[in-house]
Amino acid sequence: MSDFIVPDLKITPREGGYARGQDGVEQILRAALSLLVEQGSKALTLRRIAAECGMNVGNLNYYFRSKDDLIRELLDAVISSYQDSFDAIMHEPGADAEARLGKLVRLILEDITTKKTTRFFPELWAMSSHDPFVQERMEELYRQARVSLNELIAEINPALPEEERETLALFMSASMEGQTVFAGYEKPWMPRMPWLEQIAITSFVHLARTLRPGQIRALA
């Protein structure tokens, strides 16, 4: 079990006039997240979200002027929660780069087994196919995960060129995210996730440590 847990949301306090009703903002964002997880993106309407919060659409518009604004803040809150978790591992005192890479891999794969992540991200993947804004925010989330992986690879193997580090980080990220459909929440292979974690950690650390400069390009 990982020592680090990704919270559902990290909601940044609003400033100025919008600071009023911070509790209402959090209630609305948590309701939107719950609807997306439990019922899918089709249920994500202002009317349904308002009903979940026991308010009408006019009340909800006091906090969010449009559905796009609400989704923007929801995705920002999700991304911030992951970034904080990644940063906690990246800056863990006394842990070397290989240990931190293992902890980051374990965090991501254990998070995949949660109901929220297994259902939330496939819904976003579907939405991103038709919504450039959602696509942009999804790309930002995965980019930040790759930045952390890239930095750890650079610590483990500083001789590896930037282009090859980026490629290896992309491979690691894609390999982990692909487990969602096989070993995510209530998926057939979820009981094997501890084994998959160990395979991923062992192989990723080995690759990061042993790849030689130019080796990836030579294999292409």
C-alpha positions as CSV (number, residue, x, y, z in Angstrom):
1,M,0.0,0.0,0.0
2,S,1.3,3.4,-0.9
3,D,2.1,6.0,1.8
4,F,0.7,8.6,-0.5
5,I,-3.0,9.0,-1.4
6,V,-4.5,11.2,-4.1
7,P,-7.4,13.3,-2.6
8,D,-10.5,13.6,-4.8
9,L,-10.1,17.4,-5.3
10,K,-7.9,20.3,-4.3
11,I,-10.1,23.3,-4.5
12,T,-8.3,26.6,-4.6
13,P,-10.0,29.3,-2.5
14,R,-11.5,32.1,-4.6
15,E,-10.4,35.7,-4.2
16,G,-12.3,39.0,-4.0
17,G,-16.1,38.9,-4.5
18,Y,-16.0,35.3,-5.5
19,A,-14.6,34.3,-2.2
20,R,-18.1,34.3,-0.7
21,G,-19.7,30.9,-0.5
22,Q,-16.5,28.8,-0.7
23,D,-18.5,25.9,0.9
24,G,-21.0,26.2,-1.9
25,V,-18.3,25.9,-4.6
26,E,-16.9,22.8,-3.0
27,Q,-20.4,21.3,-2.7
28,I,-21.1,21.9,-6.4
29,L,-17.7,20.5,-7.5
30,R,-18.1,17.4,-5.4
31,A,-21.6,16.9,-6.7
32,A,-20.4,17.2,-10.3
33,L,-17.6,14.7,-9.6
34,S,-20.1,12.3,-8.1
35,L,-22.4,12.5,-11.1
36,L,-19.6,11.9,-13.5
37,V,-18.4,8.9,-11.6
38,E,-21.8,7.3,-10.9
39,Q,-23.8,8.2,-14.0
40,G,-21.4,9.4,-16.7
41,S,-20.9,12.6,-18.7
42,K,-24.5,12.6,-19.9
43,A,-25.7,13.3,-16.4
44,L,-23.4,16.3,-16.1
45,T,-25.9,19.1,-16.7
46,L,-26.3,22.2,-14.6
47,R,-29.9,21.1,-13.8
48,R,-28.7,17.7,-12.5
49,I,-25.8,19.2,-10.6
50,A,-28.0,21.8,-9.0
51,A,-30.5,19.2,-8.0
52,E,-27.8,17.1,-6.3
53,C,-26.9,20.2,-4.3
54,G,-30.5,20.9,-3.3
55,M,-30.5,24.2,-5.2
56,N,-32.0,25.6,-8.5
57,V,-30.0,26.5,-11.6
58,G,-30.2,30.2,-10.7
59,N,-28.5,29.5,-7.4
60,L,-25.8,27.5,-9.1
61,N,-25.2,30.3,-11.6
62,Y,-24.2,32.5,-8.7
63,Y,-21.1,30.3,-8.3
64,F,-20.5,29.3,-11.9
65,R,-21.7,31.3,-14.9
66,S,-21.7,28.4,-17.3
67,K,-21.1,24.6,-17.5
68,D,-17.8,25.3,-19.1
69,D,-16.7,27.3,-16.1
70,L,-17.8,24.6,-13.8
71,I,-16.0,21.8,-15.7
72,R,-12.9,24.0,-15.9
73,E,-12.8,24.4,-12.2
74,L,-13.5,20.7,-11.6
75,L,-10.6,19.6,-13.8
76,D,-8.3,22.2,-12.2
77,A,-9.2,20.8,-8.8
78,V,-8.5,17.2,-10.0
79,I,-5.2,18.2,-11.6
80,S,-4.1,20.1,-8.5
81,S,-4.8,17.1,-6.3
82,Y,-2.6,14.9,-8.4
83,Q,0.2,17.5,-8.7
84,D,0.3,17.8,-4.9
85,S,0.6,14.1,-4.6
86,F,3.4,13.9,-7.2
87,D,5.2,16.7,-5.6
88,A,5.1,15.1,-2.2
89,I,6.8,12.0,-3.6
90,M,9.3,14.0,-5.7
91,H,10.4,15.9,-2.6
92,E,10.3,13.1,0.0
93,P,13.3,13.6,2.3
94,G,15.9,10.8,2.4
95,A,14.5,8.8,-0.5
96,D,16.7,8.2,-3.6
97,A,15.5,8.6,-7.1
98,E,14.8,4.8,-7.7
99,A,12.8,4.6,-4.5
100,R,10.8,7.7,-5.4
101,L,10.1,6.3,-8.9
102,G,8.8,3.1,-7.3
103,K,6.5,5.2,-5.0
104,L,5.2,7.2,-7.9
105,V,4.4,4.1,-9.9
106,R,2.7,2.5,-6.9
107,L,0.7,5.7,-6.3
108,I,-0.6,5.8,-9.9
109,L,-1.4,2.1,-10.1
110,E,-3.2,2.0,-6.8
111,D,-5.1,5.1,-7.7
112,I,-6.3,3.3,-10.8
113,T,-8.0,0.7,-8.7
114,T,-10.3,3.3,-7.1
115,K,-13.9,3.7,-8.3
116,K,-13.4,7.5,-8.9
117,T,-10.4,7.0,-11.2
118,T,-11.6,4.0,-13.1
119,R,-14.8,5.7,-14.0
120,F,-13.8,9.4,-14.0
121,F,-11.0,9.2,-16.5
122,P,-12.7,7.1,-19.2
123,E,-15.5,9.6,-19.1
124,L,-13.0,12.4,-19.7
125,W,-11.3,10.5,-22.5
126,A,-14.7,10.3,-24.2
127,M,-15.5,14.0,-23.6
128,S,-12.0,15.0,-24.8
129,S,-12.8,13.5,-28.3
130,H,-15.4,16.2,-28.8
131,D,-14.4,19.0,-26.5
132,P,-11.0,20.8,-27.1
133,F,-11.1,22.3,-23.6
134,V,-11.4,18.9,-21.9
135,Q,-8.7,17.5,-24.2
136,E,-6.3,20.4,-23.3
137,R,-6.8,19.9,-19.6
138,M,-6.4,16.1,-19.9
139,E,-3.2,16.6,-21.8
140,E,-2.0,19.0,-19.0
141,L,-2.6,16.3,-16.3
142,Y,-0.7,13.6,-18.2
143,R,2.0,16.1,-19.1
144,Q,2.6,16.8,-15.4
145,A,2.8,13.1,-14.6
146,R,5.4,12.7,-17.3
147,V,7.4,15.7,-16.0
148,S,7.7,13.9,-12.7
149,L,8.7,10.6,-14.4
150,N,11.2,12.5,-16.6
151,E,12.9,14.2,-13.6
152,L,13.3,10.9,-11.8
153,I,14.7,9.2,-14.9
154,A,17.2,12.1,-15.2
155,E,18.3,11.6,-11.6
156,I,18.8,7.9,-12.1
157,N,20.4,8.1,-15.6
158,P,21.7,11.6,-16.2
159,A,23.5,10.6,-19.4
160,L,20.3,9.7,-21.1
161,P,19.4,12.5,-23.7
162,E,16.2,14.6,-23.1
163,E,14.4,13.1,-26.1
164,E,15.0,9.6,-24.9
165,R,14.0,10.5,-21.3
166,E,10.7,12.0,-22.6
167,T,10.1,8.8,-24.7
168,L,10.7,6.5,-21.7
169,A,8.5,8.7,-19.5
170,L,5.7,8.5,-22.1
171,F,6.1,4.7,-22.3
172,M,5.8,4.4,-18.5
173,S,2.8,6.7,-18.4
174,A,1.0,4.9,-21.2
175,S,1.7,1.5,-19.7
176,M,0.2,2.5,-16.4
177,E,-2.8,4.2,-17.7
178,G,-3.6,1.2,-19.9
179,Q,-4.1,-0.9,-16.8
180,T,-7.4,1.0,-16.2
181,V,-9.4,-1.1,-18.5
182,F,-7.9,-4.4,-17.2
183,A,-7.2,-3.9,-13.5
184,G,-9.2,-0.9,-12.5
185,Y,-12.1,-0.8,-10.0
186,E,-14.2,-4.0,-10.5
187,K,-12.3,-5.0,-13.5
188,P,-11.4,-8.7,-14.0
189,W,-7.7,-8.3,-13.2
190,M,-8.0,-5.9,-10.2
191,P,-6.9,-8.6,-7.7
192,R,-3.6,-8.9,-9.6
193,M,-2.8,-5.2,-9.3
194,P,-0.2,-5.8,-6.6
195,W,1.7,-8.1,-9.0
196,L,1.3,-5.6,-11.8
197,E,2.7,-2.9,-9.5
198,Q,5.8,-4.9,-8.7
199,I,6.3,-5.8,-12.4
200,A,6.0,-2.2,-13.4
201,I,8.3,-0.9,-10.6
202,T,11.0,-3.5,-11.3
203,S,11.0,-3.1,-15.0
204,F,10.7,0.8,-15.0
205,V,13.6,1.2,-12.6
206,H,15.7,-1.3,-14.6
207,L,15.0,0.6,-17.8
208,A,15.8,3.9,-16.3
209,R,19.0,2.6,-14.8
210,T,20.4,0.6,-17.7
211,L,19.3,2.3,-21.0
212,R,22.3,3.7,-22.8
213,P,22.3,7.0,-24.7
214,G,21.1,6.4,-28.2
215,Q,19.8,2.9,-27.5
216,I,16.2,3.8,-27.9
217,R,16.8,5.5,-31.2
218,A,19.0,2.6,-32.4
219,L,16.1,0.2,-31.8
220,A,13.6,2.2,-33.8
